């Protein structure tokens, strides 16, 4: 009895054949539209998984030109705080700096500075600038109950007009050998803040993915009917929401997308869907980008064809190609004892064993119509990108590179 019902192939049966090209990697433009209004300088998002994306990874990825999506497996306040950390981590001009009143305690100031990873805080009363408190002021203080007014710098503050440009701000900071420039109006009301750190980052990360105010972009995942979370994240400045569901072609997901789009001006990624009808339904509900399920090979092509047939050719498709790329580099340290490792195929059905497999999967999905790649978990993909560029230089793909530490 013949038990072979179908003939299949594996990654090892497939080769990407290089063709003639005049494109070299340095000339490739890998920018892409995530939505109608958001550009990514590299077409990569990090997955909203609780073992992958929080503020540290979102900051690093946005600095390289991509975007991180903060997971929702935490309280609303905690997720909002993670988004806020990203939005405040890098600015051109900070128009809403964190401030404290003079009567607050040193202990509170230390907590705020540690939480937001800042080295100084302007001190204001009813919006008027009174001084600045820096780590230098706190360095030798032992009494956390001491009032800020007693230790802050009050005299000879380095200030400038609120209309000061970054180039002029850099000259002022360098001349006065300080790290923070306080922007005030004619009545000495605090209007903004420019830091030398942010100016340096403009040079260090010229391809960073930023909003119109010069802040790093960040996304966040939400569940169905989770409108309180949505409101809090939008107030924190989130750039895109991911309505995250295992089955996106369902009434509760569609209703959630409709209501969010009706109430707020926010970009939405919605999924996961496994059919063209599911993708079209999400677009009709208001989704700006659809995420196909990774359950079926060739799904990107099916959904691309369906969207095009329904005149939704402007809707991008998110590919989950490099599903478990950390397996390329062996086991990583896990969050808890006994948690599965990525090299364990018993725990993960879509594991990739080597760089070649990941490259082939990316190439196939992009050929089928994927507009960008979501990596989960994010680790070190530079070798993958180098491999793609060597054998298939036209593919619009770039990668985020870290020191190798797994982002928890």
N, C-alpha and C positions, 0 to 999 in steps of 0.2 A: 504494500500500500504506500502510495506516494504522499508523504506528509508535508511536502513543500507546496504551499498554496500560492505564494507570491515570491517574486524575486526582488531583493533589496540590495542596497549598497551601503557601505560605511564611509566614514570620512577618508579612510586610507585608500578607497577606490576612486577618489576625486582629486584632480589636480587643477590648480588655477594656472592656466597657460598664459605667460606674459606675451603681450603683443607690442607692436611698434608704438612708441610714445615719445613726444618731445617735452613732456611734463616732468619736472623734477620736484621732489618733496618741498623744497623751499619756495617754489612758485605756486604751490597748491593753496587755494582759498577754501578753507573748511567751514566757513561761517554758514549758519543756516537759521531759518526762522523757526523758533519753537512754536510760537503762535503768530497771529497777525502783527502783534506789537512788541514781541520779545525776540531779540536776536541772541543766539549763542555763538561765541567765537570758536568753540569746538563743539561738535554735535554729540555731547555726552551729558547724561543726567546720572545721578546716583540714586539707587533704589530707596524708597521709603520703608526700609526694614529696620527693626530695632537693633539689629546687629551691624548696621551699616551707617546710616546717616543721622548725625546730630550736628551741632553747630561747627565743631572742629573740621569735619570733612566738608561741610557745605561751604565754609570759608575758603579752604584750600582749593576746592574744585572751582568755585566762582573766580578766584584769583587767576586760574589758568584759562578761564573762558567758558567753562561749563556751568552747571548748576546742580546744587544738592537739594534733595526733597526730604525735609524733616519728617520722620515717622510719627505716627499718632498713638503709639502704645505708651502714652504717658498722660498725665493730667493736662487740662487745657492751659493752666497757668505755666506748667513746665514747658509745654510745646511752644507757647507764645514767647517764653523767655529765650528759648533756643533760636527762634526766628529773630528776636530783637538783638541777640548777640551778633548774628550775621549782619544785620542791617547797620549796626553801630560799629562793626569791626573796621570798616574802611570807608572813608568819606572824602570828598573833595572839600567841601565846606559843611561842617556840622551845624545845621540850622536849629536843631533842638537838642543841645548838649545836656547831659545829666548835670543837675545842679543840686546844691544843698544849702540850707539856711545857716547863718552864723551860729545860731543857738543849738545846732545839732551836735552830737558827740563824736569824738574821734573814732570810737568803736564802730559807729554807723558808717562813717566815711571809709574806714578800712574794709568793711563788708561790701559796700557798694563798689569800691575800686577793684576788689578781688573778683566780685561777681561779673563785672563788665570788662575786666581786664584793661583798665585804664590807669594811667599813672598820675592823674590829677583831675580835680573837680572844681569848676568855678563856684564861688560862693555868692549867692544873691539874696536880696530882700525885696519881695514884690517886683521881681524882674530887674531891679537895679543891681549892677555889679558892685560887690563889696570886697572881693579878694579872690584868691585861688589857693587851693590846698593841694600840695603835691606829695609824692612819696618822700621827697627830701625833707619836708616839714615834719613827717611822721616817723622818720627813721629811728630816732633815739627816744621816742615817747613810750612810756610804760603804762600810763593811766588812760584807759579807753573811755573813761567817763569825763575826761577833760573836754571843754567846749571848743568847737572849731575856731570860734572868734579869737581865742587866746593863742592859737598856734599858726593860723593861716598867714599867707603873705598878703599884706594890705597895701604897702607902699611900692612905688615905682613899678606898677603893673605895666606889662607890655601890651598895649591895645592898638587897634586900628579901626578904620571905618568899616561898616558892614558891607560896603561895595568893593572892598579890597580883593584883587585877583590873586590867584595862587602864586604867580610868578613874583608879585610884589611881596606876598606873605613870606615866601622863602627867603627873600633878601632881608626882610625885617628880622626873622627868626635867626638867621645866620649872624647878622650884625650884633644882635643882643645875646647870642648864645643861650637861647631858651628853646623849649620844645613846643610851647603852646602859645598861639596868638589869639587873644580875646577880641572879638568883634563887637563894637558898641555903636549906638546911635548918638545923636547930639546931646541927649539927656543922660548918657552913660547907662542906658539899658542894654543888657546883654542880648545880642542878636545872633551870635554864632561863635564858632570856634574852628580854628585851623591848626592842625598838629603837623610837626615835621615828619612824624611817622607816616601819615597819610600822603604827604608829598613824596616821600621816598618810595612808597608803594606804587605811585603812578609810574615811576621809572622801572621798578623791579617787576611789575606785572602790567605791562602795557596792553595785554589782551584780556584783561579782567572783564567779566560780565557784570555790567553795572546798570542801574536805573538812571532816570533823568537827573536825579539829585546826586549822582556820583557814588551811591551806596551799592554794595554787592547785592546781586539778585539771589533770591532763595525761594524755594517752593515748600509746600507742606501738605501732608496727606490728611484727609478728613473722611469720616464715615458717613453713612446715610443718615439723614435727618439730624446731623450734628451741627445745628445752626449756631449754637452758642460758641462752639469752637471756631466756626467760620468767621463770626463777627470779631472774635478776639484776635485771630490771626491777621485779618485784614487791617485792624487798627494798628497792629504791630508793623505793618508794611509789607506783608508777604506778597510776592509777585505773581505766583500761580498756585492754584489749589489742585490737588490730585484727589478726585473722588475715587477712593481705593476700594475695590470690591472684587472678590473672586469671580462673581458672575455679573458683569456689567449690563447685560441685556435683561434687566429686570425693572419692574415698576418702581421700586423704591429708589434705585439709582437714578432713573430717568427723572423722577419727581424732584429728587435732591438737586440735580443739575439745573432743572428748570427754575426752581425757586432761588438758587444762588444767583443765577444769571439775571433774574428779574429784580432782585434786591440790590445787587452790588455790581460795580464795574470791575470785574476780576476775570483773569484768564483761567480756564478750567481744562485739565486733562482728565479723561474719564475712561474707565475700562474695568476689568478685562473682557474682551469680546472675542468670540470664536467664529462669527459669521459676518457676512457683509451686511445682512439686515440689522444685526446688533450694532455695527459701526454707524450705519445710517441713522438708526434711532437715537443714538447718543448725539450725533451732529444736529439732528432736528431739535433735540432738547436744549441745545446750546453749547455743547462741548467744542472747545477750540482745537483739541487734538485727541485722537483716540489711541488706545493702547490695546493691541491684539493679544489674545492669550498665547502663551508659549507652548500650548498642549499639542499643536499640530504643525508639522513641517510644512512650509509653503503658505502659512496663514497670512503673512504680510501681503503676498501677491493676491490672494483671494479678496482681502479687505480693500486693497488699493483699487482693484478692478471694480468692486461694488461701489465704492465712493465715487470713482470717475463716472460710472454709468448714471449715478444720481446727481451729477453736476456738483459734487463735493471735491473736485480735484484740488482745491486750495487747502484742504484739511490735511495737516501732516500726520504721519503714522510713526508711532514710537515702537522701535524694535527691542526685544529683550534678548538680543543675540548672545552676548557674553554673559551667560546666566551665572556661572560659577567660576569666573576666571582665576580666582585665587588658587584653584587646584593646579594651575600651571606652575605654581611656586611651592607646592607642597602644603602640609598642614600649617595652620595658624593657631595662635593662642586663643582659646575659647573662653566664653563668658562664665561658664560654670562647669564644674567637674562632671564629666560624663556627656557633655554636649557633643554632637556629631562633628566630625571634621570634614572639610570639603573634599578630601581625597577618598571618602568612604562612599562608594557607589550604592551601597545599600540604603543610604540616607537620602541621596539626591539622584534623581532619575536622569537629569540633563547635564551631568558633569562633563567637563572637557578635560582631557588628559594632557594635552600639549598645545603649544602655540599654534601649530598648523591647523588643528581642529577649530580653534577659535577664529582664526583668520578666514577659514573657509565658510564658517557659519555667518560671519559678518558680511562677507562678499555676497553670499547667496541672498541674504535679507535685503541688502542695498540694491542688488540687481532686481529684486522683486518689487521694490518701491519704498523701502523704509527710508525715512528722512533723518533719523538720528538713532543713537544706541543708548539704552539704559544698561548700566553695568551693576551687577549685584553678586557679591559685594564688591566695592571698589578697593583695589589694591594697587599693584604695579603693572601697567599695561604697555609700557614703552616698547618692550620687545614685540608685542603683538602689532603695534602700529608700524614699527620699523619693517616687520615682515610684510605687512599689507603694502606699504609704500614701495617695497622692492619689487613685488610681483604684480601689483595692481595699483599703480600710482594715481589713477583717476578717481579712486574711491574716496569720498569726502569723509575722512575719519581722522581724529586725533585723539590723544590720550592724556589723562591726568597722571602725574607721577609724584609719588611721595617717597619718604625715606624707607618705606617697607613696613612701618608699624601699622597694624590693623586698627582702623578707626572704630572705637566702641561708643 
